[in-house]
Amino acid sequence: MKTELIEVSEIEREIKIEIEAEAVREVYNKVSGKYAKAASVPGFRKGFAPLDVVRLRYKEDIKNEVVRELLPDRVTEAIKEHGQMPLTEPNMHFENWDTMKVNGSEPLSLHIHFEVMPVIPDPAYKGVEATRRVKPAPADEVDNLIEARRSESASLIPVEGRKSKDGDTVIVDLTGTFVGDDEQEPIVLNDLEIKLGDESIEKSFTDNLAGVETDEEKDFTVTYPEGFSAPSLAGKTIDYHAKIKSVGTVELPELDDEWAKSLDEGYESLSDLRKKLAQDLETVAKSEADIRVRNELINTIIQGHAFPVPSALIESQARNLLDNFARDMANRGFDLKKVEEDFIKMAYNQMRQQAEFDVRGAMLLERIAELENIAVTDAEIEDELGKMAEYYQVSVDEIRSQKGVESSISNTLRTRKAVEAVFDHAKIADGEWLEPGAPEPEPEKKKAKKAKAEDAGAEKPKKKAAKKDK
């Protein structure tokens, strides 16, 4: 067998393969003999038709089987001979398939094409600059958190001697059927709390559940607007049946030291609660700022290192992103069957751009991991398995039994360590918070230089004017 490797590009390879005629003839005779034994040819008993007749009658079938039997081992051998590592199954083509002979009268020639990983340049990841900007908490954020805690501690006091009204909380068992759409599953919600008049509640519920009493049942119809927040309900009309289980008013605890102590979280007083909530907000804001810094650093490295990315890896990542996007849409209530094909194509093209960025980033981080001699220990994998088991509330063995999970964890931890290496080597300055989309402020040196140039420009007209007066 003769082979020739051609480097089409940094990531594309072609191997020309020529299989000697003797090897082709051997397989051809073998396949032809197999067909002859089983062939049913008119005018001959099964298995007794002349070999030449069988070869003529089953010409294309024999040709296809000869190729299928000849190629796999020889393609694998050619790839190994040239020390190549294809990312996917090679594409094969014959220059003259229609006229190609497989009877061994001539060699069999073909080309195989495949992609390989590019040579990743050593990333310039040390000393990358980034600005840490901590988002300040809104002035009323602590108050909002405290009010949320009070709401969690609230009591529902049943009303007596009157019917429900705005501000009351009605607890109902609710069933709903879609009007004109029998295929939709009915809505069934038990012990649903509805605060009448609340801005987050569809107004129709307040209108229909005001004036009801405990143990009363009521039917009503709601037509949701086209732009309703829940896509599964937008534009739909639903017949509801509500069984009123209770009507009450929400009573909040007093905002004092005793309530703060009752939270069983170690607060000594209301002021202590405020102080620690403010500290928690600050800690979260700093953590989020560091996450943004890490993202900025990695983005800077990716943008600074251009090299070809294999399309096979891009396509794979793009499909993953599109699948995640589809699942998210389904979870939000969108009917994927009604999504137009043009929208899917547009989404896929956007995913493909992001996929190339993601893959390039992963390849650079892997190279950084190599340069930093990063390793992941068995103990670290075990620790991560334990965290996953706790999160999903299953045993470690159940997590471990999933195919490839330990390898996936190892890769994730390795990437995480590579990101930390970039962070540790970075030059990070602290700056004021900027709202998303706001322009980056000019560095102080640049502003000073600009101001100096403006001052110099402002003086020139005065000199000219003085010269003219003379």
Buried (B, 14 or more C-beta within 10 A) or exposed (E): EEBEBEEEEBBBBBBBBBBBBEBBBBBBBEBBEEBBEEBEBEEEEEEEBEEEBBBEBBEEEBBEBBBEEBBEEBBEEBBEEEEBEBBEEBEBEEEEEEEBBBBBEEBBBBBBBBBBBBEBEEBEBEEBEBBBBBBEBEEEEBEEBBEEBBEEEBEBEEBEEEEBBEEBBBBBBBBBBBBEEEEBEEBEEEEEEBBBBEEEEBEBBBEBBBEBEBEBEBEBEBEBEEEBEEBBBBEBBBBBBBBBBBBBBBEEBEBEBEBBBEEEEEBEEBEBBBBBBBEEBEEEBEEEBBEBBBEBBBEBBBEEBEEEBBBBBBBBBBBEBBEEBBEEBEEEEBEEEEEEEEEBEEBBEBBBEEBBBBBBBBBBBBBBBEBBEBEBEEEBBBEBBEEBBEEEEEEBEEBBEEEEBBEEBBBEBBBBBBBEBBBEBBEBEEEEEEEEEEEEEEEEEEEEEEEEEEEEEEEEEEEEEEEEEE
